[in-house]
Amino acid sequence: MPLRRKIAATFYIINSVVSVCLGSLYLFRGSFMPYHADALGRRWADVEPALQTLLGALMDVAGAGWVGIGVATLVLVAIPMRRGEQWGRLLIPALFFIFYVPTLWATLAVMNGTPATPPWYGNATACLATVAGMLADAPWQPPSN
């Protein structure tokens, strides 16, 4: 792999591994995150059971999304990107943007609409790392092996 593509792959792999870890945290957590408590103004134990079920399901969906994007992009880096296949090189940043831009938007909405301070900077960093990887790789150009 050319050096620029290796640099891009490094950004993408870091994004992917962090996504899998964060997704796993959401999937296996038994209650919502501290910033969720701040947003609602109550602790998990004070939330009625039906709302706990709903919030737990939403956390599972978010967690599965993070794990899914992480695993999918790891596979794309390992196979088509490593081979220099343009479709894979284009798909990786597309998937990250499709997932992380709305996630950042939602996190900023929670920050602006509630007293919570969610970790918006993680989503912003993922978007910036994707831009850096995309600029390093330049997947819109034909592959150079």
C-alpha positions, -999 to +999 in steps of 0.1 A: +000+000+000+013+035-008+022+056+023-008+080+019-032+051+018-015+036+049-020+070+067-056+069+057-060+033+068-046+043+102-072+070+107-099+046+096-087+017+118-086+040+148-121+052+141-132+016+136-117+003+169-131+032+189-165+026+173-165-011+183-154-002+218-180+025+223-207+004+207-198-025+231-200-001+261-235+010+250-246-026+243-235-041+276-243-012+299-272-019+323-282+018+326-279+050+307-248+072+306-241+099+332-249+126+306-282+110+299-290+114+337-280+150+334-303+155+303-333+140+321-325+154+355-329+120+372-309+089+380-315+056+362-332+042+394-357+071+393-368+064+357-400+043+354-396+008+340-413+014+307-389+044+300-359+023+312-369-003+286-373+022+258-340+040+267-322+007+270-335-004+236-323+029+221-289+024+236-288-011+222-296+003+187-269+030+190-244+004+203-252-019+175-247+009+150-213+017+164-202-019+164-216-024+129-198+007+114-166-004+132-167-040+119-177-030+084-150-004+080-123-028+094-133-053+068-132-027+041-098-015+052-084-050+054-096-062+020-106-037-007-087-007+005-055-028+010-060-041-025-064-005-038-100-011-050-115+023-055-150+013-045-138+003-010-117+034-007-148+055-015-172+035+007-152+038+040-155+075+043-191+074+030-201+050+058-183+070+085-200+102+074-234+086+070-231+074+106-211+101+124-226+133+110-262+125+123-247+111+155-228+144+160-259+164+151-280+144+177-253+149+204-252+186+198-290+187+200-288+170+234-262+195+245-282+225+233-316+214+244-308+200+279-285+207+308-263+177+298-228+179+285-226+149+262-192+139+247-199+156+213-161+159+207-158+122+201-182+123+172-165+155+159-131+138+161-144+108+142-157+131+114-124+150+113-104+118+112-125+106+083-118+139+065-081+135+072-082+099+060-101+108+029-078+136+020-047+114+026-061+086+004-079+107-022-102+078-032-118+098-060-085+094-079-076+061-095-056+038-073-018+039-075-002+007-063 
